[in-house]
Amino acid sequence: MAIAQSLTTTASLHYTPFIRELFDTLLTDSWCEVSSNRAIEFVEGEADVAVEKLVPYETRSEQGIFFTADDITMKIVNSLAAEVAVEKSFFDPSCGAGNLLLGIAKSYPIKKNLNRTIEYWSKKFGGCDLHDNFVIAAKLRLIALAAIRHGLPSISEGQLASFVRKFDKFYTGDYLEADVGGDFDCVVANPPFGHVVASRSNEWSSGRTQLAAIFVDKIISSGKKGQKLVAVLPDVLRSGSRYERWREKLAKETSCGAVELHGRFSKSVDVDVFILNLNNKPSVVGQIIEWVPPVTDTEGSVRLGDLFLVRVGPVVPHRLEEGDEDFPFLCAKNAPAFGVTFPEERIKFGGTKFLPPFVVVRRTSNPCDKNRLITTLVKGIEPVAVENHLVVMKPFKGGVNSCLKLIKALKDPKVTSRLNNVIRCRHLTTKSISSMVLQGV
Ligand SMILES: C[S@@+](CC[C@H](N)C(=O)[O-])C[C@H]1O[C@@H](n2cnc3c(N)ncnc32)[C@H](O)[C@@H]1O
């Protein structure tokens, strides 16, 4: 926590010029076109421009400070239209400068005048962030939005200070250590996407774990019955085998879970994300969450895992399990893309080997690639030791012919688009490959 606090101060201090200008703008005596436009910029993208300009990239990356862009905010806001219409309350546990809350407040009802709206909104909106200047920015931007929606009346210093005080459901600190937000009707979240070591008491993970998963777990454990959660999360939580137990836990404790694939988070953040929407602690639990959009099997289609053994290559070069005999060795570097190989390099290896013919694909691939499954047909008469950057697909029946049919089927653009639905993170899993529905194999 001491580290978090010292970093907090740094990131927060960097953001001070933005807060000062926002304060000064709100205290404008008489609104002219320039100052009104500036106020509008503050509730639009200016908070993001400022964070990128003022807070160094290393600090932002270390602490997951990447504010939500309009496209994702709009998707989240649209999915909450019914809750906005009945004036539910909204909490963001990692609120940053409040982009998600602002998105909601843009269509949230207002009252007769600015004072009444602030009084009302301060009971409906809340948030938490490690950084005090982000929390202040979120409150000031909500005030600016309310002022804009009331035609920009002039605001005195005393009035502004009292407006800020009114928003007393905002907290500065570590959400994971605090007990806040549980009594709100809805939680909206774009949590940090960094990693931490899971605590010993964590039942679904150990070792290096996504903070976003820990955030969701905390939201679920501390939220009231029936609380709605809409969160933007890294794709690995949806598709990574490491998070299978996290997904099972969510399915057990929530209902109406729905997943919307989105794609890359933003131009500067190369992480694929999805939007999770669910109800917490419902009266009927245990409903299935469709983490992967269903594929309708057409006639003659078959799942890859039914015809091929799918395994990650077991050779980790820097942790080589040496044996007495040497064998042909295949690694990503000497596997020609869309070609055929008879591996010539040899290593001593005591672990599992694979007898050709079989097909390998590279484990790392990008959803933006036209073809994510770059294949190599492996031939030879001796068992081959395969590096762990490759995934082996060995036919249960048939030899080279089955391999050639598989290579052809994997080139189908539909396969890449289905694979992108199943997994958008960079590391392919054996499960994602086995689940591919193919035609003509
Ligand atoms: C990805 S940003 C999202 C900000 C905002 N929700 C939005 O949508 O623009 C994540 C935010 O979480 C904050 N944060 C990181 N760790 C946190 C923690 N343990 N508790 C509360 N906030 C945290 C960061 O300061 C950052 O502002």
PDBQT file of the ligand as one rigid body, heavy atoms in Angstrom, charges set to zero:
ROOT
HETATM    1  C1  LIG A 501      -8.547   2.009 -16.968  1.00  0.00    +0.000 C 
HETATM    2  S1  LIG A 501      -8.707   3.432 -15.949  1.00  0.00    +0.000 S 
HETATM    3  C2  LIG A 501     -10.433   3.721 -16.077  1.00  0.00    +0.000 C 
HETATM    4  C3  LIG A 501     -10.891   5.034 -15.569  1.00  0.00    +0.000 C 
HETATM    5  C4  LIG A 501     -12.369   5.320 -15.736  1.00  0.00    +0.000 C 
HETATM    6  N1  LIG A 501     -13.196   4.289 -15.133  1.00  0.00    +0.000 N 
HETATM    7  C5  LIG A 501     -12.761   5.457 -17.189  1.00  0.00    +0.000 C 
HETATM    8  O1  LIG A 501     -13.563   4.665 -17.618  1.00  0.00    +0.000 OA
HETATM    9  O2  LIG A 501     -12.245   6.321 -17.878  1.00  0.00    +0.000 OA
HETATM   10  C6  LIG A 501      -8.472   2.651 -14.400  1.00  0.00    +0.000 C 
HETATM   11  C7  LIG A 501      -8.426   3.594 -13.208  1.00  0.00    +0.000 C 
HETATM   12  O3  LIG A 501      -8.269   2.769 -12.046  1.00  0.00    +0.000 OA
HETATM   13  C8  LIG A 501      -7.496   3.467 -11.102  1.00  0.00    +0.000 C 
HETATM   14  N2  LIG A 501      -6.995   2.448 -10.165  1.00  0.00    +0.000 N 
HETATM   15  C9  LIG A 501      -5.946   1.597 -10.315  1.00  0.00    +0.000 A 
HETATM   16  N3  LIG A 501      -5.859   0.777  -9.253  1.00  0.00    +0.000 NA
HETATM   17  C10 LIG A 501      -6.879   1.107  -8.423  1.00  0.00    +0.000 A 
HETATM   18  C11 LIG A 501      -7.313   0.628  -7.159  1.00  0.00    +0.000 A 
HETATM   19  N4  LIG A 501      -6.672  -0.375  -6.554  1.00  0.00    +0.000 N 
HETATM   20  N5  LIG A 501      -8.391   1.185  -6.588  1.00  0.00    +0.000 NA
HETATM   21  C12 LIG A 501      -9.059   2.197  -7.207  1.00  0.00    +0.000 A 
HETATM   22  N6  LIG A 501      -8.679   2.715  -8.399  1.00  0.00    +0.000 NA
HETATM   23  C13 LIG A 501      -7.607   2.173  -8.993  1.00  0.00    +0.000 A 
HETATM   24  C14 LIG A 501      -6.467   4.187 -11.932  1.00  0.00    +0.000 C 
HETATM   25  O4  LIG A 501      -5.965   5.310 -11.236  1.00  0.00    +0.000 OA
HETATM   26  C15 LIG A 501      -7.277   4.581 -13.168  1.00  0.00    +0.000 C 
HETATM   27  O5  LIG A 501      -7.781   5.878 -13.041  1.00  0.00    +0.000 OA
ENDROOT
TORSDOF 0
